[in-house]
Every structure is written in structure tokens, then in C-alpha cells.
Amino acid sequence: MTLLLFGSFIFFIIIRVPVVYSLALSCLSVLLWKGETTLMLIAQRTATSLDSFPLLAVPLFILMGEILNRGGCGEKLVAFSQRLVGGMTGGLAHANIIASMFFGGISGVATADTAAIGSVLIPTMIKSGYDPKFSTVVTVTSSIIGIIVPPSIDMILYGWISGTSIVELFAGGILPGILVGLSLMALSHWISFKRGYRSKEKFSLHKLSKAFVVALPALVMPILIVGGMFTGIFTATEGASVAVVYGIIISILFYRGLRVRDIPSLILNACTTVGSIMLLIAFCKTFGWILTAERIPHAISEFFLSNLPYQSLFLLNVILLSLIVGTFLTPAAATIILTPILAPVANSFGIDPVHFGLVLVCSVAIGHVTPPVALTLYIGAGISGVSVSELIKPLMPFLLILIVVTLVVAYFPPLTLFLPGFFR
Amino acid sequence: MAKKYGEKIQQFLLYISWSLAGTFLVIMTFSVFLQVFTRYIFHFSYSWPEELARFSFIWTSLTGACIALELKKLHDIDIVFNLFPKALKPFISIFSHILICAILTVLVIYGLQLTVLVHPQLSPAMEIRMSYVYFAVPFAAGLMLISYICEIIYQISDLMFSNTKRETV
């Protein structure tokens, strides 16, 4: 039965059935094979799996990413980061990463991050003499921070499927996100130093404070959302709705980047993303139900516990598997499919669910920049006009850094568990 | 001929799902916001906004999926598919579309049965019929089914057209 489930899934993928329907069809074939007559359960699970208040945070954060992207928040954050670190060697690369960290702290979607920061900074970097390939690679790899620092769509999905507290997951993501940012900055500093990307700009406190005032309404946002959630004023979903309303207000009134007539197309974009993720979620309950009924996670944990009873080896396998799956699926799809299989196994190994969630999310997040399926890489390449195949070589050192950070997250649990400790 | 009408139908489906998904997304956002707002400003909360938000979410998600389909944003993996011989590709493609239609038909038929079954039930807070909520499943699956049937018809007509062309040459 396990063979039928995964075999048919791979078969459907090969004949180019969209991933969502491959999942649904493989579930259907298992049910038909078992002679299940109550197919109404599929329809029922489709509706009931979407009937969840915590999950509502996902469309809200997607909507917010769109609003910020169109509303000009990205530009202001870039301007502020440029004044902050622009004077250093490779200043614009640093500004790019810093801006991604700020933006990631507001939006939960990496693609919105690439579009918002990249459309401003990639042309500026190329104009200032940076290599277009290097500029693109810095932009796309730093957008991954958006998935790791709170708020994060993929963590909400993991938390919802595995039953882990979303606030704790968000708290756990802060330090790894900063670590990713710092290590990317270190690498780009070294590359910029070697290639001689000196900055002409002098650091000026006056300009910095000016840019700070302009960026302040946007900078307040992460504190508003994350702070509100951590102090228990509101849940992730409620925080997201407050942030959407606040985002609309500052984009229309303060930054004036968002016009009322842009709203329908903004909503169209948001709905497209929401729909493609949520259709997967809709079938995910049927999938999870089959996994449980067939005791597949149970079989995997028994196999590991009797043959390879080492936590560290299991985590390494998880990272490898997620990296491979992540190259073919989007991070959200990879999270939705891998979580119900692996989270119970991790539980039987006694791995903290928050820690495991961070390991899983960090490693599937890398899939965002690894072709053939790499959404942010394609967006970045679209902005800079460099072809994706030319980006592979300059991408390698950055990819290596990201994998090293993921390993650190996996084998140094205090990094992820220190902050959530305050909420337990 | 078939393509012209088919594209009109798909355009129409896009508009329906766009307006529905958009409307429900806006309703959803503001009802969640209303709940937080009333709780912190007036220190009381209604029970209906939460339910309204959840029900709108179901509709947004499923009709949003229709938009994703119309805009070809449903993600598939084509690297293996591209390795198939060129003559075989249209047939495989039609086959995969028929498979998708099968799962969608299951959702439409059993979704409708479910809708009829839950029709007498009322939701706890707003006391609306649960069938309004569950109807999203067969409705969205139906829209997607129509769109996929259009696609199959294009591909078959393309296949027939290119065959006749080859014979005349």
C-alpha cells in the first residue's frame, strides 16, 4: 500500500500532473484499491481541513506580502539599510541582506521579498559596478531569510500539520534567521573584498536618521506583529489581520505607493498564491489520514529505531531528503507533504517539535534557490536579465553557506530552543 | 473554432473565481480584524466574525485554486516529461488531463452529495446553512473540471489538425 501511495504519486508527477492533483490522485488510488466505498470522505476532508482558524494566518500574511511589495515599503527599507551599511566594502550587498531581514520580519513569503528588494536593489547594484550575477545571487539567497524569521508561511503550515505551537516556532526562527543573514553577509563581504567593490558613499548620521524616520512605520511592523504575538495580545491570525490593515493604511496614506485601482490586481495575485497552497492543504488531510491508517510514519520510526538508533543520523537524513524534495517542489508543498510523514518519526526520537520544525523549514527553504523549481531564483533572474543557468556557479558558495547554517540549526538545538523557552 | 469559444469560457471562469475569491478574501480580513478590534477597544467579542472568517477562507482558498489553474500557476514538474519522444507528448498530456478530470469528478459528485446531506444543519454562531459552506467544494471542482475539459478539447483538436496537415503535405 505504501508502494502504491508513493509509486503512483511519482508516476503522476512524471506524466506532468500538477503536484496538487498527483497527491489527490495517489490518495484516491489507494482508497479505490482498498475498496473504500465512502469516497464522500474525500470531499468532506477537503472542506474540513480548510476549516481552521490558525490556518487563516497564511492567506493574511500572503496578502500582506503583496501589499508591502506594491506599497513601496521595500524601497524605504532598502534606503534605510543602504544608509546603515552602505559605507562598508560591498555595501550594497550588505544593504540587500539587511533589507531582506527587515522585510522578512514583516512578510512571510520569500517571493514577495525577492520582488520587493530585488526590483530596487539589483538595478542599483549593477549601476554601481557590481557583477549582475553576484547581485542576483545575493538577492535570492537572502530572501530565504523571509521564510526563517517570523512571520513565516511554511512554519504556520508545519505547526498546523504537526500540532506545534506557532508562536514557539516563530520565536525559534529568530536566531537562525539572524545567523543566516550574518553568514551571508560574511560571505558577500569576502567576495566584495576580493573583487574590490569599494563604496563611494560615506557613512552619515544625518542621512541615516532621515532614512530611519521615513522607514520607521515599516520598521515598527515586525515589532507590532511579533511583539503582539509573543506577549499574547493576539494570535498569529489576529496579528496578521492587524498587520494587513496597518500595511494598507501606511501604504496608501504614508508611502503613497499603493493606489486604489491597483487593489484588484493585488488581490488577484494574493488569491493565486493562496489558492495554489491551500488546494494542497485541502488534500493533505486525506493524505495524512492514509499515512496514519497505513502506519507509515510508525514503520519508518521502527526501521530507524531498530537499525540506526541515532538522532544525529536521522536529522542528517531529514536534511538530505528535504534538500532533494525541495529542489522539485516549492517549500510550501514540500512542508505539506513531508511534515505528516516525518514529524511523528521525529517525535519517537524525542526531538523537540520546535527544533525539528526549524530544521525541516530551513532545509526545504533552500529549495527556493535550487533549480529546476526555484521560485525566487527565477524572479531574481527575471529582474537582472541574467539567465538561470549562468547563475548556478556563483550560487554555489552561497548554497554551501545555507547548508552549513542548516546543519548548525540541526546540531546546536539551543539556537532554536533558547527563545521559545521563554514561552513555556 | 473550439479554441475561440474555449478561451472565452476560461476567461469567464477566471472572472467568476477572481471576483468570488477577492470578495471573500476582503470579508475574511476585515472580520478577523473586527474581532481583534472589538475585543481590545470595547472589551467584548462577537462569535460570528470568527465563523464568517473561517467560512470565507474556505471559499477564498478553493476559488483561489481555480484562479491559479486558469493562470497556469499550479505547479508541475516537466523535466521528466520533456524527455519523452515528441510524438508521444500530446497523448500523455491528454491522459494526465483525463486523470485530473477523474479526481475532480469525484469531488463534484461526492461534494454535491455532501452538500445535500449537511443542508439541514445550521452553523453554531451565524446560524446559516452548512450547505452554503460545503458547496464551495463541488463548485470550485466544477469550475476546474470545465477548464480541464476545455484543455482536453484543444489538445485533441490540435492533434487532429496537425495530423490532417501532415497528410496533405
Interface residues (C-beta under 8 A of the other chain):
Chain A: F12 I13 I14 I15 R16 V17 P18 V19 V20 Y21 A24 L25 L28 L39 M40 I42 A43 Q44 T46 A47 L50 D51 S52 F53 L55 L56 P59 L60 L63 I233 F234 T237 E238 A240 S241 V242 V244 V245 P264 I267 L268 A270 C271 T272 T273 V274 G275 S276 M278 L279 I281 A282 F328 L329 T330 A333 P372 V373
Chain B: W18 A21 G22 L25 V26 M28 T29 F30 V32 F33 Q35 V36 Y40 E50 A53 R54 F55 F57 I58 T60 S61 L62 T63 G64 A65 C66 I67 A68 L71 K73 L74 H75 D76 I77 D78 I79 V80 F81 I92 S93 F95 S96 L99 I100 A102 I103 V106 L107 Y110 G111 Q113 L114 L117 V133 Y134 A136 V137 P138
